[in-house]
Amino acid sequence: MSRVPSLSSPFLLGFDEVERALSRVAKAASEGYPPYNIERIHRDGDMPERLRITLAVAGFTRDDLEITLEENQLVIRGRQADDKDRMFLHRGIAARQFQRAFLLADGLEVRGADLANGLLSIDLVRPECERIVRRIDILSRD
């Protein structure tokens, strides 16, 4: 794994996980299927501000799709079985498999998923955090 120069600074301690995450993201960015959108949905009434990932999964049923959260990685998999009873004269729509992964920040929660009109939507929320300021006492060793 090549090191990112900005993360090798002696003032950035404990960022090994960030470096590994950047490496995973760079690898996943080259995947092009299925296409997706990410949008920010503003606070509405008692619903908090959230993010929505929408994937175009036309032809996939709910049973063909699987969403898992593996540590901080949201993984969406699609598997279609090839129908052996159908005989195609032309096959332009392939029964294909996919895996799309998104690395989530700490504290981001998956609120739910919905499949409608060939679009799989996954809502994410980040709970409001309290700002905590803590004073550190300095001990004197005489």
C-alpha positions in Angstrom: 0.0 0.0 0.0 1.4 3.4 -0.9 1.4 6.0 1.7 -0.5 9.3 1.2 2.1 12.0 2.0 -0.2 14.2 4.0 -1.0 11.4 6.4 2.6 10.6 7.1 3.1 13.8 9.1 4.4 13.3 12.6 1.6 15.5 13.9 -1.1 13.1 12.6 -1.0 10.2 15.1 -3.3 7.2 14.9 -4.6 7.8 11.4 -3.7 4.4 10.1 -7.4 3.5 9.8 -8.1 6.6 7.7 -5.2 5.7 5.4 -6.7 2.2 4.9 -10.1 3.7 4.3 -8.8 6.0 1.6 -7.2 3.0 -0.1 -10.5 1.1 0.0 -12.4 4.1 -1.3 -9.9 4.6 -4.2 -10.4 0.9 -5.2 -14.2 1.1 -5.0 -14.4 4.3 -7.1 -13.4 2.4 -10.2 -16.6 0.3 -10.1 -19.3 1.7 -12.3 -22.4 -0.6 -11.8 -24.9 0.1 -10.6 -25.2 3.8 -11.0 -26.1 5.7 -7.8 -27.0 9.1 -6.3 -26.2 10.5 -2.9 -28.4 13.3 -1.6 -28.8 15.3 1.5 -32.4 15.5 2.8 -33.0 18.5 5.1 -34.6 18.2 8.5 -38.4 17.9 8.1 -40.5 18.2 11.3 -39.3 15.6 13.7 -37.2 13.8 11.0 -33.5 14.6 11.4 -31.3 15.7 8.5 -30.2 12.6 6.6 -28.3 11.2 3.7 -30.0 9.0 1.0 -28.1 6.7 -1.2 -30.2 5.7 -4.3 -29.0 2.8 -6.6 -30.6 2.1 -10.0 -31.3 -1.7 -9.7 -33.9 -2.2 -12.4 -34.8 -5.8 -12.9 -33.8 -6.8 -9.3 -36.4 -7.9 -6.8 -36.2 -7.5 -3.1 -35.1 -11.1 -2.8 -32.2 -10.5 -5.3 -30.8 -7.7 -3.1 -28.9 -7.9 0.2 -27.7 -5.0 2.3 -25.2 -5.6 5.1 -23.3 -3.3 7.5 -19.9 -4.8 8.1 -18.2 -2.6 10.7 -18.3 0.8 9.1 -18.8 -0.4 5.6 -22.3 -0.5 4.0 -22.3 -3.3 1.4 -25.1 -3.7 -1.2 -25.1 -6.9 -3.2 -27.3 -8.0 -6.1 -27.6 -11.5 -7.5 -30.0 -12.5 -10.2 -30.5 -16.1 -11.1 -30.4 -17.0 -14.8 -33.9 -18.3 -15.9 -33.2 -21.5 -17.7 -36.8 -21.8 -19.0 -36.5 -18.7 -21.2 -35.0 -18.8 -24.7 -33.7 -15.4 -25.9 -33.4 -14.5 -29.6 -31.4 -11.5 -28.4 -30.0 -10.9 -24.9 -29.2 -7.2 -24.3 -30.1 -7.2 -20.6 -27.7 -9.4 -18.8 -28.5 -11.1 -15.5 -25.6 -9.8 -13.6 -24.3 -9.6 -10.1 -22.9 -6.6 -8.4 -21.4 -5.4 -5.1 -21.3 -1.7 -4.2 -19.7 -0.6 -0.9 -19.8 2.7 0.9 -17.5 3.5 3.9 -19.5 5.2 6.6 -18.2 7.7 9.2 -18.3 6.8 12.8 -21.7 7.5 14.3 -23.6 7.3 11.0 -26.6 4.9 11.3 -28.6 3.1 8.6 -32.2 4.2 9.2 -33.8 1.9 6.6 -34.0 0.8 2.9 -36.8 1.0 0.3 -37.2 -0.5 -3.2 -39.6 1.2 -5.6 -39.7 1.5 -9.3 -36.3 0.0 -9.8 -34.6 2.3 -7.3 -33.1 1.1 -4.0 -33.0 3.9 -1.5 -31.0 3.7 1.8 -31.4 6.4 4.4 -28.6 7.3 6.8 -28.7 9.6 9.8 -26.0 11.0 12.1 -27.3 11.6 15.6 -26.7 15.0 17.0 -23.6 14.9 19.2 -22.8 16.9 22.2 -19.8 19.1 22.2 -17.7 17.9 25.2 -14.9 20.0 26.5 -12.9 18.4 29.2 -10.2 20.0 31.2 -7.0 17.9 31.8 -5.3 18.4 35.1 -1.5 18.8 35.0 0.3 16.8 37.7 3.4 18.1 39.2 6.3 15.6 39.9 8.7 17.2 42.3 
